[in-house]
Amino acid sequence: MEDKSQETAKVAYTVNRLGIFAFYDKEGTADAYVFHLLDSMAEIVEKLIIVVNGTVCGECLRRFCTYTENVVIRENIGYDAGAYKEILLSLARAHELDQWDEMVLFNDTFYGPFFGWQEIFEEMRGKNVDFWGLSKWLKGRSELFGGELQEHLQSYFLVIGRRMLASSVFLEFWRSLDNISTYRDAIYNFEVMFTVYHLKHGFKYASWLDKNDTYVKTGEVAYCAHPFDLIKNCRFPILKRKAMSATNFVQAGAALQYIENNYNYSTDMIWQHIERVEESLSDHHFTFREIEHFVHSHRKIYIYGYGKWGHAMESLFAYKGWAIAGMIDSDEAKQNRFVRKLQDVKPEPEDGMVVALGKESFWEVYPQLKGIFKEDQLLLPNFK
C-alpha cells in the first residue's frame, strides 16, 4: 500500500510549464478519468490549453472551462498532431513559444496517473535531455507497417524543454509536418519522425522506462504487452487504454488489481469509460460487455482454448468472480482435471461456450463446435 499512506514530496523548484491537451471522443463525452488527468496536470502546469478534435458535449465543455479559458474546438483533422500543430503555430505567431521552460503535449489515450507527476518530472529533470516521454519503441519490425520502425518516443505524453522550444528547428518540424489523414500517418509522420528529426538536429531524449528497460523489447509495444509489469516493477504512472482488452487480461487484470491494492485511484473510472466506448474499438475480438452479457445469459460457461486467449479469459473470469465449468483444448499435452477435450463436454441447452482462439485455430475448431452447441450457445471472436 505504498501510495495511500505516503504523499509524493513537492518539487523544490519552480518551472514555467505549458500543457497542451488533445481530446477526442466520438460522442463528445469526457469521462471521469479525463478530469482526474486534468486535475493532476493542473498541479504542474502554469497554463493549460485544451484542444478538442471534433465535438464536446455542453456539460463537458463547461467542466473543461473550469480548468482553463483556453479551450479550442476544431474540426477533427490530423489526429493529435493536427491539434498540436494548430496551437503551436498560433503560439509561434504570438512569440509565446520561447517564454516557457517546458511544454507538455498529452492526450486522453491513457488512464492515470496513479501518483503525482512531481516525482517523474523531478527525476527526468536530472537526465539533462531536451525532450522526454514515458515510453519508447525500440528499433524493430512493426506489424502495422510491415517493416522496421526507428526507435522513438511514444507520443501520448511528450515533454519538451526550453532549448528545443526556442529553436527554429522545433518550429520547422511543425511547419513542415505533412497532412495526416490516417492512423499510420499519425504514427510515422508525427510520432516516429518527431524523435528522429530532433535527434538528427542534435537534441537528446530519454524515456521514463530507461531506468528499468527490462520490459522494453524490440518490435513490441511495452505498454500493451506488459502493463502490470511496468506499473508494479517500473513505477509506470499510467495504463494505456489499448492495454485494456479481454484478450490481454492476464496482464491487464493484474494491473487493475495492483492499482486497486496500492494506489488511491478508482478503477471504476476505467470500467465506466470502457463500458461506454468499447464497441467502437476495432481491434477488440471480444468486448467486456458482450462477455458479461453472455455469462449472465447462461447457466454454465466453458472456455475453448488454453493458449494466450484462453489464459486471458481465465484471468478475466477470476477477476470478475465468474465460475468456469471447464477449459477445453484439443492439445492432449495441456489436458488435465481442469482442461479437457471437447468430447467430454455434454452441454445442456442453458450452457454456453466462449471460443478463445486465434483466427487460424478458430476455423479448424468451429465446425466441431457447431455439432455440439447451438449458435446462441457460442460466443465467437470478432475477426475484423
Salt bridges, closest charged atoms under 4 A:
GLU2 OE2 - ARG235 NH1 2.80
ASP3 OD1 - ARG235 NH2 3.00
ASP25 OD1 - ARG276 NH2 2.76
GLU27 OE1 - ARG276 NH1 2.89
ASP31 OD2 - ARG276 NH2 2.84
GLU59 OE2 - ARG62 NH2 2.74
GLU86 OE1 - ARG74 NE 2.81
GLU96 OE2 - LYS47 NZ 2.86
ASP101 OD1 - ARG162 NH2 2.55
GLU102 OE1 - ARG17 NE 2.73
ASP108 OD2 - ARG241 NH1 3.62
GLU119 OE2 - ARG235 NE 2.74
GLU123 OE2 - LYS211 NZ 3.54
ASP130 OD1 - ARG163 NE 2.90
GLU143 OE2 - ARG141 NE 3.90
GLU148 OE2 - LYS139 NZ 3.76
GLU151 OE2 - LYS136 NZ 3.54
GLU191 OE2 - HIS152 NE2 3.13
ASP210 OD1 - LYS136 NZ 3.10
GLU220 OE1 - HIS226 NE2 2.66
ASP229 OD2 - HIS226 ND1 3.57
GLU279 OE2 - ARG289 NH1 3.42
ASP283 OD1 - HIS284 NE2 3.87
GLU292 OE2 - HIS296 NE2 3.61
GLU314 OE1 - HIS311 ND1 3.67
ASP351 OD1 - ARG299 NH2 3.33
